[in-house]
Structure formats: structure tokens, C-alpha cells
Amino acid sequence: MIENYDYIVIGAGIAGLHIGALLSQHGKVLVLEKAKEIGGRARVVDINGFKLDFGPHPVRFGPISALGASLNEINKSIDFIKPGTSWAFLDDGTKTIFPSGGIMAVLKSKLVPTIKTLKFMIKIKKMSVRDFEKLYDLSLLQWFDQENIVPSLQKFLIMASSAIQVNPFPDRSSAGELLHNFSRVLELGSVYYPKGGWTTIFNAFLNKIKDNGGEIRLNEDVSKIIVEDSTAIGVFTNDKLIHGKTIISTIPIQQLFTILDETLCEKKIIEKCKSLRPTAGVSIDFCLSKSISDINGIIFFDNPLAFGFIPSNLSPEVAPKGKSLMTFFTAANLEDIKDKNTMKEIHQRLRDTILRFFPDLEQYLLHERPLFLEMVDGVEVNIEQHKFKRPGNVIKGIKKLYITGDSVGGSGAGGDIGHESVRNVYKMIRNQNY
């Protein structure tokens, strides 16, 4: 007997659960995941009571983000915690406020020239969307030269790019997209962290899907998307055909054509999808027997360019009582992460820098987890992959098939792209159905 669903979602990462929860309000949903657990690249691991995210995972704009909007829509809203003051730990051994919190942070920071930075922020606030879009094809380095940006302000913006866009490479980071994202931070605020960690978000989406009679199957590997008469009608999984009125793929777009017949698509689309450059890097989690710092904001380093925070200082529930969880990340070229020797060097540099500024860390260390990530986000935000050059949410010539996740469509940067992309696809499906 062939199973039939209104919506089949491929992948139970955050994008798959997100779109599945939204669509479960309008029909029968089936989410298929080839792994033995949910979460994908945002999964949570519990180690002796420490809830470790898969690398630092704050939520930009928190309750007013695309993610927050969806949680509200499905009546599963959660508490988002706003971090406190952010700090920059510099290679010269000094520590100063990182000026991401508006005028007062700029006045107190030794990282940037006060007057020039305030003028820069005022200019950014006055720019229109069209003004930003004109700069999307311009790299940060090109923009620095064009605008005669002083070195200290350049340094701050490169550090901001490494965190906001997960792109520390000024020769390819999009100036327009960074400035646009920066303006949104000035307008809407910076990052938040979900109370209780990312488990609360996953549970909210899981519960909504189940509440509405939907189903999530693990260890179910989709081998093919079935297309007949230019319309997606279902999937093959474990040699079984499952029919769906609408198919949504949330796997990285680079892998789409392992399950979709290439002959159905234009060659230029196939090449664009396969060649899309992901972000990559190294993260390190430290599980500590006691807290060694009261910092409750984002922590930045300038050498190597890295950022992190102390999740347990924001949400104590992510660590056993009285203990502490610290997490840090440095972005890197994918090629460097694939090279074992270079990868080890990047890891050691990051670790040495962390210990330089937090020397008590090893004394109270219970567990340490390094991660060498070939795909942090599905797309690196750069001059060749900004929002106007990324693949869209549909494949030309194939009806009832939608593509979403952090490698396609969407605005913003990092995880924002995935959540915005999900909201876009949700609206497209709803508009088509009604």
C-alpha cells in the first residue's frame, strides 16, 4: 500500500523541522531524516548534563527574527535571552568593549576611532535598501579603498564580518550585504540565545508536528525525488515509494542532485548549486567544573578572527548547577579544513588564544570537544554568493518541489538565511494552494 501525504519534507535539521511545523497546520506532514537523530548541523549533544550546540548558535534578532515569528505563529513561543556587553580580546593583550551595542558602546570602546565610527553608523542608518544593494558585488577591501576607511575601523568591520556573515575574508566578503546586515543590527538589536538552549526550539517544532498528526522518521534515506509530467509527486526511500502533494527538500543544495535527476534541470542551475561555497571552520566547547568568567555577551578575538560566548551565563539550564559551558568558533577556508595539517594548526591557534585570555580554563576543565566543520552554513556570504546570486527556492520546470535551508534564497547571513528561506517557501506554498 502506497502512503500519501500532503507535504513530504526531506531532512530533519532545523529548516526541515521549521517548515514541517508550519505546514502541519495545513495538512498531513511527513519529515524524513537519513540520520539516527534530528538537528542536522544545529543538533544538540548532551554530555553529562552539558547541552552542547554544534558550534556557537545564537539567534540574530531573537523574538523578532524569522524563527521567532514562526514560533509565535504555531503558538510555541519560547524565551530569548539578550546578551550583555560584548568584549574584544586583542592580540596586543588588551581587552575592550566590542562596539556593537550602539552609541554608548562606541564611546566606551578602544577598538575604534569614536568620531569616525559614529559618522559611519549615522551614514549606514541613512542608507536605503537600494544603496546597500548597489554595493553587494563589492568586496570589503574594495569598499575600504573606495571610502578611505581608516585601518582601525577596517579591523572592526572585518571582525564584524567574521561573526555576522561568518566570513573573515575581506577580499570576498560582500560589503553591501555586510553593511545591510549591520544596519539591521543597529535597527533591531543584535543576537539572542534561546532559554534552555536549542533543545527548546527543536522541541517546539517537534511537538507542533506531532500535535497536528504529522510524522518524523529517522534512518529514512531518500534516494530519489520522483517527478512525473514536470511535477514532483513523491520520493523513494528504502526502496519504498511515498506519495506527496508537495515535496520540500532541506538538504544542502550542493547535494540536491544526488536525489534529483539532473536531466530535468538547466545546466547552469546544476552548476550553480554544486559549486556553491559553504562556510567552514573549527569550534571548541569547554565543559568546566566552575565558572571562570562572568561575561554574558559575545566574545571576539582579532587573531585569529574568532568569536564565542558562555551559554551557561545566559541560560544556566545548559550546564549542570554551578558548572560552566564555553564555546568558540573561527571560520576558515573549506580547503584548509580538508587539509589535516592546516586544520590542526587552525585548531591550535584558536585554542592557544582562548587559553591566553582565560588561563584558568584548563584547571577546571572536565571535557573538551573540538569540531572540524566542512559545512557550518550552507552558503558563505560573499560577492559571488550574495542573496541576488544564490539559487532560489524553486527549480525551473518542476512544479510542487521547493528547496529551502541556509544555502538558498533568504536574506541576512548565517542561520538567518535558513529561517528567512523557510518563511519564503511557506508563503509560496500557501499562496499557491490558496
N, C-alpha and C positions, 0 to 999 in steps of 0.2 A: 504494500500500500504506500503510495507516494504522499509525503507530508506536504501541507500547504500553509504558507504564512503570508501575512500582508507585507511584512518587512523582514528581510534577512540581512543582518549586519555581520560583516566579516572582520573579526578582531575584537577582543575584549580588553583593549587598552583603554585609556581614559577617553579617547574620542569615540570608541565603539560603545562604551557604557553610556557616555553622554548622549549620543544620538539615539541609542536604544531606549533610554529612559524617556526622552522627549516623544519619540514615535509611539511608545507603548500607550500613550494617551489616546491614540487614534487607530489602533489596530493590533493584531497579533504579531509579536516580535520574537524573532529567534536570533540570538547572538552566538556566533561560532568562534571558538578560540583554539588554535592548534597547541598551545602550551597547557601545562597542567594547572596553571594559576592565572588569575586575572591581573590586569595592571599594565602589562607591556613595559614600556620604558618609563613608567611612573609608578611601578609596583612598590609595595611596602614590604620590608622584611623585618620580622620580629626576632631579635637576638637577646635572649634573657631579659625580656621586658623593655628593651630599647627598640623603638619603632623607626627603622631606617628607611628614608626615602631613597630612590635610586638617583642619588645626586641631589644637590640643593633644589628644592621645588617650591619657592614662594609663588604667590598668585598676584600678578600685577593688577592693581585696582580692586582686588578683593571683592567686596559685596556689590560693586557696580561694574564688575567685569562681565564678559560674555558668560563665563562659568557661573558667576553669581546670579545672573539673570535667569539662567536655566534652572538652577536650584530653587529659585523663588517660584518659577513657573510651575514646577512639579510639586510645589508645597513641601520641599525637603531642604529648606534653607538651613545653613549652618552659621556658626560664629566665625568671623575672620578677625584675627588679631593684628593690629597695626604695629610694626616695629618702632622702636625708639630711634635715637640718634645713630646715624651710620658713621663709621670711622675708617680712615685710610691709614694703613701702616706702610710707611715709605722705606725705600731701600737705604736711605741715609740713617735709619734707626729711629726716626721720629714718628709720632702719631698725631693725626689731626682730624677734625671733623670732615667728613666727605660731604660736599655741598649739594646734596640732592633734595634738601628739605625746604627750599625757598630762600628768601632774602636773609633771614637770620642765620641760616647755616652758612651762607656765603660770607657774611660778615665775620663769623667765628672761625672760618677755615683758613689755614695757612697754605692750603694746596693751590689756591687760585688767586689771581690779582683781583681785588674786590671790585674796583670801578669797571674794569673791562668785562668782568663776569656778569655784573649787574646789567651793563649795557647789552651784553649778549642775550641775557634772559629776557630783557624787555623787547629786543628785536625779535626773538623767537615767538613771544606772545603775540606780536603784531602781525606775524606772517599768516597768510591764508593757506588753505589746503593746496591751492594751485601753486603757491610759492614753493611749498615743500616738494610738490611733485616735479617741478622743474629741475630739482637737484637730485632726483632719485638715481640717475645714471652717473652721478659724480661721486668719486671716491672721497673719503675723508681727507686724504693727502692733497688731492686736487683742490678741495674746498678750502683747506688751510692756506694753501698758496694763493688762491683767488681772493680770500678775505684778509690775508696778512694776520692770521691768528697767532698770538704770541705763544712761545713754547709751553709755558705753564698751563695755559688754557687748552692747548693741544693735548697735553698729558691727561688732564681731567676728562676730556671728551673721548679719548682713546680708552681710558678706564671705564667710562660710562658705556661705550660701545661693547666692551668685553662682557659687561653684565646685562645691559638692556637687550642687545642684539646677539649676545653670545658670539661676538666677532671681534677679536682683538687685533685684527689685521687692517690697519688704516688704508692700505693700498687697494683694498677691495670692499671694505665696509661702505655701505651706501650713506652718503652724507645726508641726502634728503630724507631717507627713511629714519635715520637716527634722530635728526632734528625734529621730524614729525612726531616720533615716539617720545622724544624729550619734552615737546610741547604738551603732549597728553599727560605726562607725569606732572608737569607744572600745574596743569589744569585739574587733574583728577586725583593726584596723590600718587604715591609710589606703591611698593609691594605690600602684601599682607601674607599671613600664614594661617592656614585652617586650624581652628582649635581641635586638638586631638590628632593632628596630622592628616595626611592624605587618606588614611583609612576611613575617616568620616565622610569624605567625598565619594569614595568608592561605594561605601555602604548606602549612601543616599540614592545613588543611581541604581545599584543592585536592588534595593528594596522597592523602588518605583517600578522597575521592570517586573519584578515578581508580584507586586501588588496588583498589577494590571494583567496578570496571566501570561506574561512573557517568559521566555526560557533562555538560559545561558548554558551552553555545552562546552566543557573543556575537553582537551585532547581530541578535538574535531578539526582536522586539517582540510581546508577547502582546496581541492586540486584543480577546479575549473569553474569559471563563471559561464553558465550556459546562455548563449544568445541565439535566438531564432527570429528571422524576419526583422533584423535590426533592433530587437527588443530583448533585454535581459529577462529571463523567465525563471532562473533558479541557479543552483550550484550543485556540483558533485563534491561529496565529502565521504571519505572511507568507502568509495565505490557505491555510494547511495545518492540518488537524485532527490533534492528537496526543492520544491517549487516556491517561488516568492513573487508577489506582485511588484515589489520594488527591491532592488539589491543595492546595498551600501557597502563599499569597501573602505576600511580604515587602515589597511596595511600601508607601510611606506610606499609612496608612488613609484619609487625605484624598483619595487618588487612586483608591481601590478601585473606585468606581462609574463609572470610565471604562472598566472592563473587566468589570464585573458588572452585570447587568440590575437596575435599581432596582425594577422591579415585583415582584421576588422577595423583597423585604425590607420590613420595617416602616419606616414613615416616620420614626419617632423615632430609629431606629438610623442611618438615612441622614443625618439632620440632625446627629446627634452626631458621626459620622465626618467629615463635610465641614467642620464648624465647629471641629474640634479645633485648638487653637493650638500651633504648633511653637515651639521656641526659635530665636532668630536672633542674629546678631552679626557682629563683624568680627574676623578673626585676621590676624596678621602673622608671617611667617617671615623670619629673618635668617640668611643664609649668610655666615660670616666666615672670613677667612684665618687667624685665630688665636683662641684662647680669650681672652676678656676678663673672665671671672668663673669662680670655682671652685665656685659654688653648685650643689649636687646635689640640692636639694629643690625644692618648689613655691614660686614667687614670686607674691606677692599685691600688688596696688595698691588703695588706697582711693578714688582719684579720677583717672580713672574706675575704677569697680569692675572689676577685671580680674585674670586670673591667667595663669601660663605656667610654663615651665621650660626647661632647657637639655638637650635629649635626648642630645646628644653627651657630656655629663658623666656620664650614666647608662650609655649604651651607645655607646662610641666608633665602633661599626660604622656608625652612621647618618650619619657625615660622613667625608670624606677625612682621612687621617692628619694630625694636627697642626692641623686646622681645627675650626670650631665651628658648631653649629646651635642657634639660639634661637627659641622660638615662644611667642606670647602671644595671648590672646583676651579680648574684652569682649562680654558679652551685651547685646542691645538689643531694643527692640520691633520686631516684624516690619514695622510701618508705617514705622518710621524707616529701616530698611534698604531699603525700597522707594522712599523719597524720596531722590533723588540728592544733594541739598544736605545733608540731615541725615546721610546715610551718610558723606559726605566729612568732615563735622565730627567724627563719632564716630571715624573713622579717624585724623584729625589729632590729636585729643585723646589717643588711645591711643599714637600714635607719639611725640608730644611727651613724654608721661610716661615712656615707656621710655627715650628718649634723655636725659631729665633724670637718671635714675639710672644709666644706662650710657652716659656721654658718649663713650667710646672706640669705640662701636659703628660709627659712620659711617666712622671712619678705616680699619677693617678689613673693611668691607662689600664682599662680592663679588656678592651677589644678594639682592634683597628681594622677597617675594611677599605682597601683601595679598589677602585673600579676603573678599568681602562675601556672607555666607551667610544666605539666607532660611529655610533649614532646617538647623539644626545637629543637634538631636534632633527626633524626630517629634512629641514632646509636651513642652510646658512644664509642669513640675510645679507646679501651683497649686491653689487652693481649689476650683476648678471642674473640675480635671482630675487629681485625685489617684487613687491606684490603685483606689479604690472607685467612681470615676466615669468612668474610661476605658473605651472599648469592650473587650469580651472577645475571646477567641481563636477564637470560632466565630460564625457568622451564624445566628440562629434560623431554622429551617425549611429549611436547606440542609445536607445530610449530605456527609461526605467533603471538606469545604472548611474549611481552617484559616487563620487570619490571625495573623501574628507579626511581630516587629520592635519598634523602640523607640517606637512610638506606641500599642501596645495591650497590655493585661494587664501582667504583670510587676510586681515591686516594686522599690524603690530609686529611683534618679534617673539622668538622662543615659543613657549607654550601658548601665548596669546593667539598665535596663528591657528593652532588646532581648535581652540574654543570658538574663535570667530568663524572658522571654516565650518564647524558643526552647525552653528547658528544659521549660516548662509544656506547650507544644504537643507536644514529643517524648513526654512522658509520656502525654498524652491519646491520641495516635495509637497508642502501644504498648499502652495499656490497652484501647483499642477493638479492636485486632487480636488481642489475646490475653486 
